Amino acid sequence: MTDIREAEHQALTVAPRLVYTVREAAEELRIGYSTARERIASGELRSFKDGSRRLIAGDDLLAYVRARQDAG
């Protein structure tokens, strides 16, 4: 399985978490923290602020994976 398909399979077979920190999302995606921040800044990965923390909803993390999968 490719990394993206593996991540999607895991997301579909394990109850998704409601939110992730940027660092946790990066770990789930198997990308670096800086890359995750770049994807957030470009709008590829949706996020939101909660006080001083930036969070990514589990659904948005899965949507990002699916979009990357569809892109090729």
N, C-alpha and C positions, 0 to 999 in steps of 0.2 A: 504494500500500500504506500502511496505517496504520503508525505507528511501532512498535506492538506486533507486528504481523504481520511487519514488516521485521526487527525484532530476532529474532523467532523463526526467520524464514527464514535469517537470517545464522547463527544458532546451529546450525541443522540442516545447513547447507551447509559450514560451517567447523568443523574439529575443535575442540570446546570445550576451554577451558583447565580445568585441574583446580581451581584456586582463584583468587580475585580479592581484592584489598584492597577496603575500602569505597570508596575513591576510584575505583578501576578499575571496580568494579561500577556505581557511579553514572554514570560515563562511558558504559559499555555500555548502561545503561538510559536515558541522556539525561535524567537527573534531577540535581538538585543534591546535593552531599555531605550537607548537613543533612537533606534529604528522605530520602536513603538511610538515615541514622542513625535518623530517625524511624520508617521502615518496619521497621528492625531492632528498635528498642525496642518497637514494637507487636506484633511477632511475624509481621508480613506477609512479611518477608524473613528467612529463616533464616541464621544465621551461627554461627561458633565462634571461640574464642580459641586462639591458638597463641603461648604466651608473652605478650608485651604486644600482639601484633597481633590484630586482629579480621579474620577472613577469611570469604568466602562461597564455597561450593563451586559449581562451574560448573553442576552439576545443580540446585542450589537456585536459582540465578539463572534458569535456564530454567523451573523450576517456578513461580517468581514471575511470570514473563512470561505463562505459560499461565493462571495463576489470574486475572491482571488481564484477560486476553483473554476468559475465560469470564464474568467479572463484567459485561462489557458494554462 
